[in-house]
Amino acid sequence: FASDTAFFLLILVVALRSGRYWPLFAAAFQLLEVITHTASIVARHLSAWAYITANVIWTYLLLGSLAFGVWSHLRRAAHSETNDAATSDPGGTRP
């Protein structure tokens, strides 16, 4: 619970400082993870199956949003590198 809460706070800071949308999704899924932990602590009658299933779903969605952020960063970096190469060699003399 403590590590998920700390991770949520970290992602929340990233989401609030970033101009991108993927950190907002990552923070939202991590918040759902923390809420699931809280619900299992408060309502002891919840089944272990429901708790584990919810944690797996939120974790996969969190990892998916992080993977999308990495993919978009790499794509943007490759696009920027291509544009930089084109502008630094306007005559096209480089191979």
C-alpha positions in Angstrom: 0.0 0.0 0.0 2.7 2.5 1.0 4.8 1.8 -2.1 1.8 2.2 -4.4 0.8 5.4 -2.7 4.3 6.8 -3.0 4.4 5.8 -6.7 1.0 7.5 -7.3 2.4 10.7 -5.7 5.4 10.5 -8.0 3.4 10.0 -11.1 0.9 12.7 -10.0 3.8 15.2 -9.8 5.0 14.1 -13.3 1.4 14.4 -14.7 0.9 17.9 -13.2 4.2 19.2 -14.6 4.0 17.5 -18.0 2.3 18.9 -21.1 1.6 15.4 -22.3 -1.6 13.3 -21.7 -0.1 9.9 -21.0 1.1 10.8 -17.5 -2.5 11.7 -16.6 -3.6 8.2 -17.6 -0.8 6.6 -15.7 -1.7 8.6 -12.6 -5.3 7.7 -12.9 -4.6 4.0 -13.2 -2.3 4.2 -10.2 -4.9 6.0 -8.2 -7.3 3.2 -9.0 -4.7 0.8 -7.7 -4.4 2.7 -4.4 -8.2 2.9 -4.1 -8.4 -0.9 -4.7 -5.9 -1.4 -1.8 -8.0 0.9 0.4 -11.2 -0.9 -0.5 -9.7 -4.2 0.4 -8.5 -2.8 3.8 -11.8 -1.2 4.6 -14.1 -4.0 3.3 -12.6 -7.3 4.5 -15.5 -9.3 2.9 -14.2 -8.6 -0.6 -12.9 -11.7 -2.3 -9.2 -12.2 -2.9 -10.1 -13.0 -6.6 -11.7 -9.5 -7.1 -8.8 -7.8 -5.4 -6.1 -9.6 -7.4 -8.0 -9.2 -10.7 -8.5 -5.4 -10.1 -4.8 -5.0 -9.3 -3.7 -6.9 -12.4 -6.1 -4.8 -14.6 -4.9 -1.5 -13.2 -1.2 -2.6 -13.4 -1.5 -3.6 -17.1 -3.2 -0.3 -17.9 -0.6 1.6 -16.1 2.2 -0.3 -17.9 0.4 0.4 -21.2 0.3 4.1 -20.6 4.0 4.1 -19.7 4.8 2.1 -22.8 2.9 4.6 -24.9 4.8 7.4 -23.3 8.1 5.7 -24.1 7.0 4.9 -27.6 5.9 8.5 -28.3 9.1 9.9 -26.9 11.2 7.6 -29.1 9.1 8.4 -32.2 9.4 12.2 -31.5 13.2 11.9 -31.0 13.6 10.0 -34.2 11.5 12.5 -36.1 13.5 15.4 -34.5 16.7 13.7 -35.5 15.5 13.3 -39.1 14.5 17.0 -39.2 17.9 18.1 -37.7 19.8 16.1 -40.3 17.8 17.6 -43.1 18.3 21.2 -41.9 22.0 20.8 -41.2 22.7 19.5 -44.7 20.4 21.6 -47.0 22.4 20.7 -50.2 22.0 17.0 -49.5 25.8 16.3 -49.8 25.9 13.9 -46.9 25.1 10.3 -47.6 
